[in-house]
């Protein structure tokens, strides 16, 4: 099957290490009263008050915690499908950098969206899950393989990238209730969250952070452009030719 051929094979690498670490944390959460109880006891999830209070490591550590086993399974599938191909294309270190930058950028964008919501009188949302990193790997793949049809979609990478960004921007715009949607900003976003601040998208109160997804996608876009290097224009070629001719004329 296509997905099985493209998925990563376990080995001594960061993908396997992250997988076992997340499974261990999820088992720990299951036996410690659930994700809500665990993130209250241990500062792992990313949220506004925590970061302002000095818990800056949560801009990365939130990716290791998930709202439930389905959440973990879905993200793991994406990590091994897209991360495995990135591992083969650019190597372990560069694929890890792409993932980590996606997680970090996703956390920052979530905090900015949450700051806006809190300013409108909504409760803060505690962020968990590695989907920002997965989006970074996915978008980076669409740049490195713009004509390839990346399973599970039959769409070429370049068109898929445009579709993902348009969808994420629209979803975030709607989630924040910006014009023309109107209404109370973030009312639906906060309405799905639990009444206490430790919601974090917990299993029975899941909230999708489209800001986190968009941040991860932007990180993947930047890394993909970085891997390809600077695109030469006609002006660049003309300047290079002029310099070469000047040297030859000396």
Secondary structure, DSSP 8 states (H G I E B T S, - for coil): -HHHHHS---SSSHHHHHHHHHHHHHHHHHTTT-HHHHHHHS--SB-HHHHHTT-TTHHHHGGG--SSHHHHHHHHHHHHHHHHHHHHHH-HHHHHHHHHHHHHHHHHHHHHHHHHHHHTT-----B--SHHHHHHHHHHHHHHTTTSB-TT--SBHHHHHHHHHHHHHHHHHHHTT-TTS-SSTTHHHHHTS-SSTT-TT-TTS----HHHHHHHHHHHHHHHHHHH-----HHHHHHHHHHHHHHHH-
